[in-house]
Amino acid sequence: MSSGDPYDFDDTPPPNAIRQWRRIVFDYPQVLQLQRKYTNLRSIHSYDMPYLAGYSTKRDRIFFDRHMEYIQTIGGKRINVNPCIKLHEATESALLDCWALFRAQLHFPKEPNYEIAHHIATAVEYQAVEALDVKVKDYQKCLRPQMKEAVGEKIERVPKDYDTFPIKSEPHAKSDEQILRAVHAAMERDKGSRLGFTRRARFAGAR
């Protein structure tokens, strides 16, 4: 899930988030290795992502909302936002997958905690933004309305292997339940599809 809470857009990570990331990768370099591996995964831009981006359960693809533009104007500059968002998804999923390594050292909950992983991933994402000589506040201002649109859009196409853990971990309101139901319904449709046609449509055409 890319940076930005879907309802109040509290997309500012706690001050110690980047320090936590540095401590984790210093003590457990395999986390950094996994993050780099995930950063190189295939990018898919043909689905509806309720939070702009997400990742597959098999960790072999990273998904971007099909309505989001690659190149955007931020602070007067034309910027490709995909690498920064992809870094967020790669960092978040790597942290969740390696949780057992560092959770005791950092006094984190026993089970993978989405909110903590999301905040650390957001801090890493913002470092990448600053490396592009872009102000984080301008980046946030650009993405917030797009996040709101992505949350409110009609969810029609979601890959069958989309990892719904972030949605399940953020029970804000009934709208979360509605989004989750819509996502599951779209995932079921994807299971029965082939080459963009539903199974029913394929067999109907064969009559």
C-alpha positions as CSV (number, residue, x, y, z in Angstrom):
1,M,0.0,0.0,0.0
2,S,1.6,3.3,-1.1
3,S,2.1,6.2,1.3
4,G,-1.0,7.9,2.6
5,D,-3.7,6.7,4.9
6,P,-6.9,6.2,2.8
7,Y,-9.1,8.3,5.1
8,D,-7.2,10.9,7.0
9,F,-4.0,10.8,4.8
10,D,-1.7,10.8,7.8
11,D,1.3,10.1,5.5
12,T,4.0,11.4,7.8
13,P,6.0,8.5,9.4
14,P,7.2,8.8,13.0
15,P,10.7,10.5,13.4
16,N,12.4,7.2,14.3
17,A,11.1,5.3,11.3
18,I,14.2,5.7,9.2
19,R,16.5,4.9,12.2
20,Q,14.6,1.7,12.6
21,W,15.1,0.8,9.0
22,R,18.9,1.5,9.2
23,R,19.1,-0.6,12.4
24,I,17.3,-3.5,10.7
25,V,19.4,-3.6,7.6
26,F,22.6,-3.1,9.5
27,D,21.9,-6.1,11.8
28,Y,20.0,-8.2,9.2
29,P,21.4,-7.4,5.7
30,Q,19.1,-10.1,4.2
31,V,16.2,-7.7,4.7
32,L,18.0,-5.2,2.4
33,Q,18.7,-8.0,-0.1
34,L,15.1,-9.0,-0.2
35,Q,14.0,-5.4,-0.6
36,R,16.3,-5.0,-3.6
37,K,15.0,-8.2,-5.1
38,Y,11.4,-7.0,-4.7
39,T,12.3,-3.6,-6.2
40,N,13.3,-5.5,-9.4
41,L,10.0,-7.3,-9.7
42,R,7.7,-6.9,-12.7
43,S,5.5,-3.8,-12.6
44,I,1.9,-4.4,-13.6
45,H,-0.3,-1.4,-14.6
46,S,-3.5,-3.1,-15.7
47,Y,-5.5,-3.4,-12.4
48,D,-7.5,-1.3,-10.0
49,M,-5.5,-0.7,-6.8
50,P,-7.6,0.9,-4.0
51,Y,-4.4,2.4,-2.5
52,L,-2.5,3.2,-5.7
53,A,-0.2,0.2,-5.5
54,G,0.2,-3.3,-3.9
55,Y,2.1,-6.6,-4.3
56,S,1.3,-10.2,-5.0
57,T,1.1,-12.9,-2.4
58,K,3.9,-14.8,-4.2
59,R,6.0,-11.7,-4.3
60,D,6.6,-11.9,-8.0
61,R,4.8,-8.8,-9.1
62,I,4.1,-5.2,-7.9
63,F,0.8,-3.7,-9.0
64,F,0.1,0.0,-9.8
65,D,-3.4,1.4,-10.2
66,R,-4.2,1.5,-14.0
67,H,-5.4,5.1,-13.8
68,M,-2.3,6.5,-12.2
69,E,0.0,8.5,-14.5
70,Y,3.7,7.5,-14.6
71,I,5.0,11.1,-15.1
72,Q,3.6,13.8,-12.8
73,T,4.4,17.4,-12.2
74,I,5.6,17.9,-8.7
75,G,7.1,21.2,-7.5
76,G,7.4,22.4,-11.0
77,K,9.3,19.3,-12.2
78,R,8.2,16.4,-14.3
79,I,8.9,13.3,-12.1
80,N,8.4,9.6,-12.7
81,V,6.7,8.6,-9.4
82,N,6.7,4.9,-10.0
83,P,10.2,4.1,-8.7
84,C,9.5,5.8,-5.4
85,I,6.1,4.0,-4.9
86,K,7.6,0.7,-6.0
87,L,10.4,1.1,-3.4
88,H,7.7,1.6,-0.8
89,E,6.0,-1.6,-1.8
90,A,9.3,-3.5,-1.9
91,T,10.4,-2.2,1.5
92,E,7.0,-2.9,3.1
93,S,6.7,-6.5,1.8
94,A,10.3,-7.3,2.7
95,L,9.8,-6.1,6.3
96,L,6.6,-8.2,6.6
97,D,8.3,-11.3,5.2
98,C,11.4,-10.9,7.5
99,W,9.5,-9.9,10.6
100,A,10.6,-12.7,12.7
101,L,14.3,-11.7,12.3
102,F,14.1,-8.3,14.0
103,R,10.8,-8.0,15.9
104,A,12.2,-9.0,19.3
105,Q,15.2,-6.7,19.0
106,L,13.0,-3.7,18.2
107,H,10.3,-4.8,20.7
108,F,7.7,-5.1,17.9
109,P,4.6,-7.3,18.1
110,K,5.1,-11.0,17.6
111,E,3.0,-11.1,14.4
112,P,3.8,-8.9,11.4
113,N,2.4,-5.5,11.9
114,Y,1.3,-3.6,8.8
115,E,1.2,-0.2,10.3
116,I,4.9,-0.3,11.5
117,A,6.1,-1.8,8.2
118,H,4.1,0.9,6.3
119,H,5.6,3.7,8.3
120,I,9.1,2.5,7.8
121,A,8.5,2.0,4.1
122,T,7.1,5.5,3.8
123,A,10.2,6.9,5.4
124,V,12.3,5.0,2.8
125,E,10.1,6.2,0.0
126,Y,10.5,9.8,1.1
127,Q,14.3,9.4,1.1
128,A,14.1,8.4,-2.5
129,V,11.8,11.4,-3.2
130,E,14.4,13.8,-1.7
131,A,17.1,12.1,-3.7
132,L,15.2,13.4,-6.8
133,D,15.6,16.9,-5.4
134,V,11.8,17.0,-4.8
135,K,10.3,18.3,-1.6
136,V,8.3,15.6,0.4
137,K,5.5,18.1,1.0
138,D,5.1,18.6,-2.7
139,Y,5.1,14.9,-3.3
140,Q,2.5,14.4,-0.6
141,K,0.3,17.2,-2.1
142,C,0.5,15.5,-5.5
143,L,-0.4,12.0,-4.4
144,R,-3.1,12.7,-1.7
145,P,-5.9,13.5,-4.1
146,Q,-5.0,10.6,-6.3
147,M,-5.0,8.3,-3.3
148,K,-8.5,9.6,-2.5
149,E,-9.7,8.9,-6.0
150,A,-8.2,5.4,-5.9
151,V,-10.0,4.6,-2.7
152,G,-13.3,5.8,-4.1
153,E,-13.1,4.3,-7.6
154,K,-15.1,1.4,-8.7
155,I,-13.0,-1.7,-8.3
156,E,-13.5,-3.9,-11.3
157,R,-10.1,-5.6,-12.0
158,V,-7.9,-7.0,-9.2
159,P,-5.4,-9.8,-9.7
160,K,-6.2,-13.1,-8.0
161,D,-2.9,-13.1,-6.2
162,Y,-3.2,-9.5,-4.8
163,D,-2.1,-9.5,-1.1
164,T,-5.0,-8.1,0.9
165,F,-3.1,-8.1,4.2
166,P,-2.8,-4.3,4.2
167,I,-6.5,-3.8,3.8
168,K,-7.4,-6.3,6.5
169,S,-4.9,-4.7,8.8
170,E,-6.5,-1.2,8.6
171,P,-10.1,-1.5,9.9
172,H,-11.0,2.2,9.9
173,A,-14.7,2.1,9.0
174,K,-17.4,0.3,7.1
175,S,-15.9,1.6,3.9
176,D,-12.9,-0.7,4.6
177,E,-15.2,-3.7,4.6
178,Q,-16.8,-2.5,1.4
179,I,-13.5,-2.1,-0.3
180,L,-12.4,-5.5,0.9
181,R,-15.6,-7.1,-0.4
182,A,-15.2,-5.4,-3.7
183,V,-11.6,-6.5,-3.9
184,H,-12.4,-10.1,-3.2
185,A,-15.2,-10.1,-5.8
186,A,-12.8,-8.7,-8.4
187,M,-10.2,-11.3,-7.4
188,E,-12.8,-14.1,-7.9
189,R,-13.6,-12.7,-11.4
190,D,-9.8,-12.7,-12.2
191,K,-9.6,-16.4,-11.2
192,G,-12.2,-17.2,-13.9
193,S,-10.7,-15.1,-16.6
194,R,-8.3,-15.8,-19.5
195,L,-6.9,-13.3,-22.0
196,G,-9.3,-10.7,-20.6
197,F,-12.5,-12.7,-21.1
198,T,-14.5,-14.3,-18.3
199,R,-14.9,-18.0,-18.3
200,R,-18.7,-17.6,-18.9
201,A,-18.0,-15.4,-22.0
202,R,-15.5,-17.8,-23.4
203,F,-17.9,-20.8,-23.3
204,A,-20.8,-18.6,-24.5
205,G,-18.8,-17.8,-27.6
206,A,-18.1,-21.5,-28.2
207,R,-21.8,-22.4,-28.6
